[in-house]
């Protein structure tokens, strides 16, 4: 059983959510593609080899490219390595890149596909919950610099996304919880009843129940697809998907990408965004308490890690992609399911929340 969500736009594509979807990949690639660059982290080398053998059986020449784990892969040096592989493989504009891995692998592979020959096709096969509900859908790609996260990137939608829930069975508990942070985000920004559903199904989700996970992934992707269709280049409403992310990216950068993982940082960031909204008189405290309790129930951190300097975090936020020349911009809310853009936020209010 699988669920198909179409992401509309100039080049519509499907997000397929189900089990054992590998067999659908050759049919999607078609007969015009000759070569496939399969980008994967070392931990998925066995899965990548199995995928290579399957695609080779359908006549494709598959080049395996192993990259570092998590955020360590999202550097200019790793991107340059992949460009070199593409160049040495005579990779053409009619060929395709396939990503196999979590959100970082998706971001990296998407960026390389966007920049090689000014854009080649990319297919995402996310293997983490976070990758399935966030990074793989919507076409935002990027790599990190010393100054911040995802500061270099491009909009480059995939031609398909295959979210195979069978891969989640071997996902470490910490990574599953990290993905649930992004799932909670969709309820927080625009679907308060989804928060009710998540509260009611928290045990099943944490236990890896396939039906519950498929429902959570599908609902999350449906929300993102609708928002991306209305605002593909983040000129307005799509910015709401960054709820908690301005805080989160500053935390990740300040920790050198070696502390909280992305989902954990987003969980803390969402609580801080809710508290900032309360501080500005925009949202009820009770809704922030409920959000914090749900995230904690999923085993996620909800407080700023010790040892981080509020002023340093504020300085990093000024470099964030969501900042503007006229001041800091955050995504806050008026309460559960009612996200909003907060422009020209007083820095002292931000520091108060961080302290």
C-alpha positions as CSV (number, residue, x, y, z in Angstrom):
1,X,0.0,0.0,0.0
2,X,1.4,3.4,-1.0
3,X,0.2,7.0,-0.9
4,X,1.0,9.4,-3.8
5,X,1.2,13.2,-3.2
6,X,1.6,15.4,-6.2
7,X,3.6,18.6,-5.7
8,X,2.2,21.0,-8.3
9,X,4.2,23.7,-10.2
10,X,5.9,24.3,-13.5
11,X,7.4,20.7,-13.2
12,X,5.0,18.7,-11.1
13,X,6.4,15.6,-9.3
14,X,5.1,12.8,-7.1
15,X,6.1,12.0,-3.5
16,X,5.4,8.3,-3.1
17,X,5.0,7.1,0.5
18,X,4.9,3.3,1.2
19,X,7.0,0.2,1.5
20,X,9.4,-1.5,-0.8
21,X,9.4,1.2,-3.5
22,X,12.7,0.4,-5.1
23,X,11.1,-1.3,-8.1
24,X,9.4,2.0,-9.1
25,X,12.7,3.9,-9.7
26,X,13.6,2.5,-13.1
27,X,10.2,3.2,-14.5
28,X,10.5,6.8,-13.3
29,X,14.0,7.3,-14.7
30,X,12.9,6.1,-18.2
31,X,15.0,5.2,-21.2
32,X,16.6,8.6,-21.8
33,X,18.8,8.4,-18.7
34,X,22.0,6.4,-19.3
35,X,24.1,7.2,-16.3
36,X,23.1,7.6,-12.6
37,X,25.2,9.2,-9.9
38,X,24.1,7.5,-6.7
39,X,25.1,9.7,-3.7
40,X,25.1,8.0,-0.3
41,X,26.7,8.1,3.1
42,X,29.1,5.3,4.2
43,X,26.5,3.8,6.5
44,X,24.3,3.0,3.6
45,X,27.0,1.4,1.4
46,X,25.3,-2.0,1.4
47,X,21.9,-0.5,0.4
48,X,23.6,1.6,-2.3
49,X,25.2,-1.4,-3.8
50,X,21.9,-3.3,-3.8
51,X,20.3,-0.2,-5.6
52,X,23.2,-0.2,-8.0
53,X,22.7,-3.8,-8.9
54,X,19.0,-3.3,-9.4
55,X,19.4,-0.3,-11.7
56,X,22.3,-2.0,-13.6
57,X,19.8,-4.9,-14.3
58,X,17.6,-2.3,-16.0
59,X,20.5,-1.1,-18.2
60,X,21.7,1.9,-16.3
61,X,25.4,2.7,-15.7
62,X,25.5,3.6,-12.0
63,X,28.4,5.5,-10.4
64,X,28.5,5.2,-6.6
65,X,29.7,8.3,-4.7
66,X,30.2,7.8,-0.9
67,X,30.1,11.1,1.1
68,X,30.6,11.9,4.8
69,X,27.8,11.4,7.3
70,X,25.2,14.2,8.2
71,X,26.2,17.8,8.1
72,X,29.9,16.9,7.4
73,X,28.9,16.2,3.8
74,X,27.4,19.6,3.2
75,X,30.7,21.5,2.3
76,X,32.1,23.1,-0.8
77,X,34.9,20.5,-0.8
78,X,32.5,17.5,-0.9
79,X,30.4,19.2,-3.6
80,X,33.6,19.8,-5.6
81,X,34.4,16.1,-5.2
82,X,31.0,15.2,-6.7
83,X,31.5,17.6,-9.6
84,X,34.8,16.0,-10.3
85,X,33.2,12.5,-10.4
86,X,30.5,13.8,-12.8
87,X,33.1,15.4,-15.0
88,X,35.2,12.3,-15.2
89,X,32.2,10.1,-15.9
90,X,31.1,12.2,-18.9
91,X,27.8,12.9,-17.2
92,X,25.4,14.7,-19.5
93,X,22.3,16.8,-19.0
94,X,20.1,13.9,-19.9
95,X,21.5,11.8,-17.0
96,X,20.3,11.8,-13.4
97,X,21.5,12.1,-9.8
98,X,19.9,9.9,-7.1
99,X,20.3,10.7,-3.4
100,X,20.1,7.8,-0.8
101,X,20.2,9.0,2.8
102,X,19.0,11.6,5.2
103,X,18.3,15.3,4.9
104,X,22.0,16.3,4.6
105,X,22.6,13.9,1.7
106,X,19.4,15.2,0.0
107,X,20.5,18.8,0.4
108,X,24.0,18.0,-1.0
109,X,22.9,15.9,-3.9
110,X,20.2,18.3,-4.8
111,X,22.7,21.2,-4.8
112,X,25.1,19.3,-7.0
113,X,22.3,18.4,-9.4
114,X,21.2,22.0,-9.6
115,X,24.7,23.3,-10.4
116,X,26.0,20.6,-12.8
117,X,25.5,21.7,-16.4
118,X,23.1,24.3,-14.9
119,X,20.7,21.6,-13.8
120,X,20.2,17.9,-14.2
121,X,17.5,15.6,-12.9
122,X,17.6,14.5,-9.3
123,X,15.5,11.8,-7.5
124,X,15.5,11.6,-3.8
125,X,15.2,8.3,-1.8
126,X,15.2,9.6,1.8
127,X,16.0,7.1,4.5
128,X,15.2,9.2,7.5
129,X,11.9,10.6,8.7
130,X,13.3,14.1,8.7
131,X,14.4,13.7,5.1
132,X,11.0,12.3,4.1
133,X,8.9,15.1,5.5
134,X,11.3,18.1,5.0
135,X,14.5,18.0,3.0
136,X,13.4,15.8,0.1
137,X,10.2,17.8,-0.7
138,X,10.1,21.3,-2.1
139,X,13.4,21.7,-4.1
140,X,15.5,23.7,-1.6
141,X,19.1,22.6,-1.8
142,X,22.2,23.8,0.0
143,X,25.6,23.4,1.6
144,X,27.0,25.1,4.7
145,X,29.8,27.5,5.2
146,X,31.7,28.5,8.3
147,X,29.4,31.5,8.6
148,X,26.2,29.5,8.7
149,X,23.9,26.7,7.5
150,X,22.6,26.5,3.9
151,X,23.9,29.9,3.0
152,X,24.9,28.6,-0.5
153,X,22.1,26.8,-2.4
154,X,19.6,26.8,-5.1
155,X,15.9,26.0,-5.7
156,X,15.9,22.7,-7.7
157,X,12.8,20.5,-7.4
158,X,13.3,16.7,-7.8
159,X,11.6,14.7,-10.5
160,X,10.4,12.2,-7.9
161,X,10.6,11.3,-4.2
162,X,10.3,7.8,-2.9
163,X,9.7,7.7,0.9
164,X,10.0,4.0,1.8
165,X,8.9,3.5,5.4
166,X,10.7,0.1,5.5
167,X,14.0,2.1,5.8
168,X,12.7,3.6,9.1
169,X,12.8,0.2,10.9
170,X,16.6,0.4,11.2
171,X,16.7,4.1,12.0
172,X,18.3,4.9,15.4
173,X,15.8,6.1,17.9
174,X,17.4,9.5,18.1
175,X,17.0,10.0,14.3
176,X,13.4,9.0,14.4
177,X,12.7,11.5,17.2
178,X,14.5,14.2,15.2
179,X,12.2,13.6,12.3
180,X,9.2,13.9,14.5
181,X,10.2,17.4,15.3
182,X,9.6,18.4,11.7
183,X,6.3,16.5,11.7
184,X,5.1,18.5,14.7
185,X,6.1,21.7,12.9
186,X,3.3,21.1,10.3
187,X,0.7,21.0,13.0
188,X,2.2,24.0,14.8
189,X,2.2,26.3,11.7
190,X,-1.1,25.5,10.1
191,X,-3.0,22.4,11.4
192,X,-3.9,22.4,15.1
193,X,-6.0,19.2,14.7
194,X,-2.8,17.4,13.5
195,X,-1.3,18.2,16.9
196,X,-4.3,16.4,18.5
197,X,-3.6,13.4,16.2
198,X,0.1,13.4,17.1
199,X,-0.7,13.5,20.8
200,X,-3.1,10.6,20.4
201,X,-0.6,8.5,18.3
202,X,2.7,9.5,20.0
203,X,3.3,5.9,21.4
204,X,2.7,4.3,18.0
205,X,5.0,6.7,16.2
206,X,7.8,6.3,18.7
207,X,7.3,2.5,18.5
208,X,7.8,2.6,14.7
209,X,4.3,1.6,13.8
210,X,4.2,1.5,10.0
211,X,0.6,2.7,9.5
212,X,1.0,5.6,11.9
213,X,4.3,6.7,10.3
214,X,2.9,6.5,6.8
215,X,0.0,8.7,7.9
216,X,2.3,11.2,9.6
217,X,4.6,11.4,6.6
218,X,1.7,11.7,4.1
219,X,0.0,14.4,6.0
220,X,3.3,16.3,6.5
221,X,4.1,16.1,2.7
222,X,0.6,17.2,1.8
223,X,1.0,20.3,3.9
224,X,4.4,21.1,2.4
225,X,3.3,20.3,-1.2
226,X,0.4,22.8,-0.8
227,X,2.6,25.5,0.6
228,X,5.4,25.0,-2.0
229,X,2.8,25.1,-4.8
230,X,1.6,28.5,-3.7
231,X,5.1,29.9,-3.0
232,X,7.8,27.9,-4.8
233,X,10.6,30.4,-4.2
234,X,9.9,31.5,-0.6
235,X,8.7,35.0,-1.3
236,X,5.9,34.8,1.2
237,X,3.9,31.9,2.8
238,X,6.7,29.3,2.3
239,X,8.7,31.1,4.9
240,X,6.3,29.7,7.5
241,X,8.0,26.3,7.0
242,X,11.0,27.9,8.8
243,X,9.2,28.0,12.2
244,X,11.9,27.5,14.8
245,X,14.7,27.3,12.2
246,X,16.2,30.8,12.7
247,X,17.0,29.7,16.3
248,X,17.9,26.2,15.2
249,X,20.4,27.1,12.6
250,X,22.2,29.5,15.0
251,X,22.4,26.7,17.6
252,X,23.8,24.2,15.0
253,X,26.4,26.7,13.8
254,X,27.4,27.7,17.3
255,X,27.9,24.1,18.2
256,X,29.9,23.4,15.0
257,X,27.3,20.9,13.8
258,X,28.6,18.6,16.5
259,X,25.9,19.1,19.2
260,X,22.2,18.9,18.7
261,X,21.2,17.4,15.3
262,X,18.9,19.3,13.0
263,X,15.6,18.0,14.3
264,X,16.6,18.4,17.9
265,X,17.7,22.0,17.2
266,X,14.4,22.7,15.5
267,X,12.5,21.3,18.5
268,X,14.3,23.8,20.8
269,X,13.9,26.5,18.1
270,X,10.1,26.0,17.9
271,X,9.8,26.4,21.7
272,X,11.9,29.6,21.6
273,X,9.8,30.9,18.7
274,X,6.6,30.3,20.7
275,X,8.1,32.0,23.7
276,X,9.2,35.0,21.6
277,X,5.7,35.3,20.3
278,X,4.4,35.3,23.9
279,X,7.1,37.9,24.8
280,X,5.7,40.1,22.0
281,X,2.1,39.7,23.2
282,X,1.0,37.7,20.2
283,X,0.3,34.2,21.5
284,X,-1.1,32.5,24.6
285,X,1.4,30.8,27.0
286,X,-0.8,27.7,27.2
287,X,-0.2,26.9,23.5
288,X,3.6,27.2,24.0
289,X,3.3,24.9,27.0
290,X,1.4,22.4,25.0
291,X,3.9,22.5,22.1
292,X,6.8,22.0,24.6
293,X,5.0,19.1,26.3
294,X,4.4,17.3,22.9
295,X,8.0,17.7,21.9
296,X,9.2,16.5,25.2
297,X,6.9,13.5,24.9
298,X,8.7,12.6,21.7
299,X,12.0,12.6,23.6
300,X,13.2,15.9,22.1
301,X,15.1,18.7,23.9
302,X,13.1,21.7,24.6
303,X,15.6,24.0,26.3
304,X,18.7,25.9,24.9
305,X,21.8,23.7,25.5
306,X,24.1,24.9,28.3
307,X,27.1,26.9,27.4
308,X,25.7,28.8,24.4
309,X,26.2,32.6,24.5
310,X,22.9,34.5,23.7
311,X,24.8,37.3,22.1
312,X,26.8,34.9,19.9
313,X,23.5,33.2,18.8
314,X,22.0,36.6,18.0
315,X,25.1,37.5,15.9
316,X,24.6,34.3,13.9
317,X,20.9,35.0,13.4
318,X,21.8,38.3,11.6
319,X,23.6,36.1,9.0
320,X,20.6,33.8,8.6
321,X,18.9,33.6,5.2
322,X,15.7,34.8,6.8
323,X,17.2,38.0,8.1
324,X,16.5,41.2,6.2
325,X,18.4,44.5,5.8
326,X,15.8,46.3,8.0
327,X,16.1,43.9,10.9
328,X,15.7,40.4,12.2
329,X,12.8,38.3,10.9
330,X,11.5,35.2,12.7
331,X,8.6,32.9,12.1
332,X,6.4,33.0,15.2
333,X,2.7,32.3,15.8
334,X,-0.5,33.5,17.2
335,X,-1.0,30.1,18.8
336,X,-1.3,26.5,17.7
337,X,-1.8,26.2,13.9
338,X,-1.5,29.9,13.3
339,X,2.1,30.7,12.2
340,X,3.0,34.2,11.1
341,X,6.1,36.2,10.0
342,X,7.6,38.5,12.6
343,X,9.4,41.4,11.0
344,X,11.9,43.8,12.6
345,X,11.9,41.9,15.9
346,X,13.6,43.9,18.7
347,X,16.9,42.3,19.5
348,X,16.4,42.7,23.2
349,X,13.3,40.6,23.0
350,X,15.3,37.8,21.3
351,X,18.0,38.1,24.0
352,X,15.4,37.9,26.7
353,X,14.1,34.6,25.3
354,X,17.6,33.2,24.8
355,X,18.5,34.1,28.4
